[in-house]
Amino acid sequence: MATVSFEQIIKDINERRFNPIYLLMGEESYFIDQVSDLLQEIVLDESQKPFNLNILYGRDQDAGQVDNLARRFPMGAEYNLVIVKEAQMLNKIDNLVYYAKHPLKSTILVLCYKNGNLDKRLKLYKEIDKGGVVLATKKLYEDKIPRWISSYLSQKNYQIEPSAAMILTDYMGTDLARVAGELDKLVLTLPENQNRITTSHIEENSGISKDYNTFELVKALSRKNILKANRIINYFASNQKNYPFTLTIGTLFFFFSKLLALHFMPDKSTRSITSSLQINAYFVQDYLTAIKHFPRKKVIQIISLLREYDLKSKGFGNGSTDEGELLKELIFKILH
């Protein structure tokens, strides 16, 4: 069956279309855990699990032990489910190829291979790729998280304001498990008959400020609102643990890179901008406002400044200036 998308695997499992072997691998543990947990929930009834569910840890096992468990027949159930967590630590993992060549139809073997990928040159990978399911996960870049947040909530019949999704991304980062946990908590605190998460709801229930975040900083810069921008960066400078310099400069680089691309676009309609720049239509006006304040030459200069100050934050060409002061210097040069 070869490599399959996360969405397709989830759909198939929910419809009880199972495969004999799942290789769940890659950098994003959240997707691996979601598939593994769903199989554990769906394949067997609670009464069947004591005899037919085997959860192993790669650091404590070798391929031979996994092979033996996979060759067992189920007792009072249709399937024998074997889940190997931390499969990247499994001793002699390629020896599972002998099982993978002729897997039992009554066994579902799940290999959770985290923080990397099984070598595609191994015979085991080739056999699973031929007759099982491979999920290759990647970390989502920060600019993809707001869309993922909206999709996650949509599956639960909830919505979120685009600005609220940006604020959550700004504060929570790219750890999907952490973001999903926060979203689940926010959903539980929504008033009855309300299914939309707003910036105010986030501030009231999570302690995340709707006024001091990189989303609001970008908006202030796009309008050349010097007073608001300075208030935000002063707040950042005094709360550097919650607003790290690298996160802020990454967000600014994303914005001004898109702004530079916008300068070269002949068609500046909302539809064209959202399609070409891959941004939500909600934010188009910020870019159209910014392009009036930051001509092409200035944007190129700003991108150069962002690279310079990124290096300074890492100690290159910088003596003892802390990140809070570097941020203030940077924003001053952007605005003037």
C-alpha positions in Angstrom: 0.0 0.0 0.0 3.0 2.3 0.5 3.0 5.7 2.1 -0.4 7.0 3.1 -1.5 10.3 4.5 -2.5 10.7 8.1 -6.0 11.7 7.2 -6.5 8.6 5.0 -5.2 6.3 7.8 -7.5 7.8 10.3 -10.4 7.4 7.9 -9.6 3.8 7.2 -9.2 2.9 10.9 -12.5 4.5 11.8 -14.2 2.4 9.0 -12.4 -0.7 10.3 -10.2 -1.2 7.2 -7.1 -2.4 8.9 -3.7 -3.4 7.5 -1.4 -6.1 8.9 1.6 -3.8 9.5 1.8 -0.1 10.3 5.1 1.7 10.2 4.5 5.1 11.9 7.7 7.1 11.7 9.1 10.6 11.6 9.6 13.8 13.5 6.1 14.6 14.6 5.1 12.4 17.5 1.6 13.7 17.7 0.5 12.0 14.4 2.2 8.8 15.4 0.5 8.8 18.8 -2.9 9.6 17.3 -2.8 6.6 14.9 -1.5 4.3 17.6 -4.1 5.4 20.1 -6.9 5.1 17.6 -6.0 1.5 16.7 -5.8 0.7 20.4 -9.3 2.1 20.9 -11.0 0.7 17.8 -9.5 -2.7 17.0 -10.5 -4.5 20.2 -13.4 -4.3 22.6 -12.4 -3.8 26.2 -13.2 -7.4 27.1 -10.8 -8.6 24.3 -7.8 -6.5 25.3 -6.5 -8.5 28.2 -5.6 -11.4 25.9 -5.1 -9.7 22.6 -3.5 -6.3 23.2 0.3 -6.3 23.6 2.1 -3.0 24.1 5.9 -3.3 24.0 8.8 -0.8 24.3 11.7 -1.0 21.9 14.3 -0.4 24.5 13.2 -3.5 26.4 12.7 -5.9 23.4 14.4 -7.3 20.4 12.9 -8.2 17.0 12.6 -11.9 17.9 10.3 -11.2 20.8 8.1 -8.9 18.7 8.0 -11.6 15.9 6.9 -14.2 18.5 4.0 -12.0 19.8 3.0 -11.1 16.2 2.7 -14.8 15.3 0.2 -15.5 18.1 -3.4 -16.1 17.2 -6.1 -14.0 18.8 -8.2 -15.4 21.7 -11.9 -14.7 21.4 -11.3 -11.8 19.0 -10.8 -11.2 15.4 -7.4 -9.6 15.9 -4.2 -9.8 17.9 -2.9 -6.2 18.3 0.8 -5.7 18.9 2.0 -2.1 19.4 5.8 -1.4 19.6 6.5 2.0 21.1 10.0 3.5 20.7 10.5 1.1 17.8 13.6 3.2 16.9 15.3 1.5 19.9 14.3 -2.0 18.9 17.4 -4.3 18.7 17.9 -5.9 15.3 14.7 -4.3 13.9 15.5 -5.4 10.4 15.1 -9.0 11.4 11.3 -8.3 11.5 11.5 -8.6 7.7 10.9 -12.4 8.0 7.6 -11.7 9.6 6.8 -8.8 7.3 7.1 -11.0 4.2 4.3 -13.3 5.5 2.3 -11.4 8.1 -0.7 -13.1 9.8 -4.1 -11.7 8.7 -5.2 -12.0 12.3 -2.4 -9.7 13.6 -2.1 -6.0 13.4 1.5 -5.0 14.1 2.2 -1.3 14.8 5.7 0.1 14.9 6.0 3.6 16.4 9.3 4.8 15.1 9.8 8.3 16.5 12.3 11.1 16.1 13.5 9.9 12.7 12.8 7.5 9.8 13.5 3.8 9.3 16.2 3.5 6.7 14.5 3.0 3.4 17.3 0.8 2.2 16.5 -1.8 4.8 14.6 -4.9 3.7 12.1 -4.4 6.4 11.1 -1.0 5.1 10.7 -2.3 1.6 8.5 -5.2 2.7 6.2 -2.9 4.8 6.1 -0.3 1.9 4.9 -3.2 -0.3 2.3 -4.8 1.9 1.6 -2.6 4.8 1.1 1.1 5.6 3.8 3.7 6.1 3.1 7.1 7.7 6.1 9.5 7.3 5.5 12.5 9.6 7.2 15.9 9.5 7.2 18.8 12.0 4.8 21.5 10.8 6.4 24.9 10.3 5.0 27.7 12.4 3.2 29.3 9.5 1.2 26.0 9.0 0.0 25.8 12.7 -2.9 28.3 12.5 -4.5 26.3 9.6 -3.9 23.1 11.5 -5.6 24.6 14.6 -8.7 25.5 12.5 -8.8 22.0 11.0 -8.4 20.3 14.4 -11.3 22.3 15.8 -13.4 21.9 12.7 -13.3 18.1 13.2 -14.9 18.7 16.6 -17.5 21.1 15.1 -15.8 24.2 16.6 -14.3 27.3 15.0 -11.7 29.9 15.9 -11.0 33.5 14.9 -7.9 33.7 12.6 -6.3 36.2 15.0 -7.0 33.8 17.9 -5.3 31.0 16.0 -2.3 33.2 15.4 -2.1 34.2 19.1 -2.2 30.6 20.2 0.6 29.7 17.7 2.6 32.6 18.9 2.4 31.4 22.5 2.3 27.6 22.1 4.8 27.1 19.3 4.8 24.0 17.1 4.3 21.3 19.6 1.1 19.8 18.3 0.3 17.7 21.4 0.7 20.9 23.5 -1.5 22.9 21.2 -4.2 20.2 21.0 -4.3 20.0 24.8 -4.8 23.7 25.1 -7.5 23.7 22.4 -9.3 20.9 24.2 -9.2 22.9 27.4 -10.5 26.0 25.7 -13.4 24.1 24.1 -14.4 22.9 27.6 -14.6 26.4 28.9 -16.7 27.8 26.0 -20.1 29.1 27.1 -23.1 26.9 26.3 -24.3 27.4 22.7 -21.0 29.0 21.6 -18.7 27.1 19.3 -16.2 29.8 18.3 -13.0 30.6 20.2 -12.1 34.2 20.3 -9.1 36.2 21.4 -11.0 37.4 24.4 -11.9 33.8 25.3 -8.3 32.8 25.1 -7.1 35.7 27.4 -9.8 34.9 29.9 -9.2 31.2 30.1 -5.5 30.7 29.4 -3.7 33.7 30.6 -2.3 34.5 27.1 -2.5 38.2 26.4 -4.5 39.3 23.3 -2.7 42.6 23.3 1.0 41.6 23.7 2.0 39.0 21.1 3.9 38.8 17.8 0.6 38.9 15.9 -0.2 42.4 17.4 3.4 43.5 16.9 3.2 42.7 13.2 -0.1 44.6 13.0 1.4 47.6 14.8 4.4 47.6 12.4 2.2 47.2 9.3 0.5 50.5 10.4 3.7 52.1 11.6 2.1 52.5 15.0 5.3 53.4 16.8 3.6 53.8 20.2 1.9 50.4 20.2 5.0 48.6 18.7 7.2 50.0 21.5 4.7 49.0 24.2 4.7 45.4 22.9 8.5 45.1 22.6 9.0 46.6 26.1 6.6 43.9 27.3 8.5 41.3 25.4 11.8 42.5 26.8 10.5 42.2 30.4 9.0 38.7 29.7 11.8 37.1 27.6 11.0 33.6 28.8 7.5 33.7 27.3 8.5 35.8 24.3 11.8 34.5 23.1 13.8 36.6 20.6 14.1 33.7 18.1 10.3 33.3 18.0 9.7 37.1 17.4 12.4 37.4 14.7 11.0 34.3 13.0 7.6 35.8 12.8 8.9 39.1 11.5 11.0 37.4 8.9 7.9 35.5 7.7 5.9 38.7 7.4 8.5 40.8 5.7 9.4 38.0 3.3 5.8 37.8 2.2 5.6 41.6 2.0 8.6 41.6 -0.4 6.9 39.0 -2.6 3.8 41.2 -2.6 5.8 44.1 -4.0 6.6 42.0 -7.1 3.0 40.8 -7.6 1.2 42.6 -10.5 -2.2 41.4 -9.2 -2.8 42.6 -5.7 -6.4 41.4 -5.3 -7.4 39.6 -2.2 -7.8 36.3 -4.1 -4.4 36.6 -5.7 -2.7 37.5 -2.5 -4.2 34.7 -0.4 -3.4 32.2 -3.2 0.2 33.4 -4.0 1.3 34.2 -0.4 -0.6 31.3 1.2 -2.1 33.4 3.9 -5.6 33.7 5.4 -7.8 36.4 3.7 -8.3 37.9 7.2 -4.7 39.2 7.1 -4.6 40.6 3.6 -5.4 44.1 4.7 -2.4 44.1 7.0 -0.2 43.4 4.1 -1.9 46.0 1.9 -1.4 48.6 4.6 2.2 47.6 5.2 3.1 47.9 1.5 2.2 51.6 1.7 4.5 52.2 4.6 7.4 50.0 3.5 8.6 50.4 0.0 10.5 47.6 -1.7 13.9 49.0 -0.9 13.1 49.4 2.8 11.7 45.8 3.0 15.0 44.4 1.6 16.8 46.5 4.2 14.6 45.1 6.9 15.2 41.5 5.9 18.9 42.2 6.0 18.5 43.7 9.5 16.6 40.6 10.6 19.4 38.3 9.5 22.0 40.6 11.2 20.1 40.7 14.5 19.4 37.0 14.4 23.2 36.5 14.3 23.7 39.0 17.1 21.3 37.1 19.3 23.5 34.1 18.8 26.7 36.0 19.9 28.1 37.0 16.4 29.2 40.6 16.4 27.6 41.2 19.8 29.3 41.9 23.1 27.0 41.9 26.0 23.7 43.3 24.7 20.8 41.1 25.9 18.0 40.0 23.6 15.5 42.5 25.0 17.8 45.4 24.0 18.5 43.8 20.7 14.8 43.7 19.9 14.4 47.3 20.8 17.2 48.3 18.5 15.8 46.2 15.7 12.3 47.6 15.9 13.6 51.1 16.0 15.6 50.5 12.8 12.5 48.9 11.2 10.3 51.9 12.0 12.8 54.7 11.2 
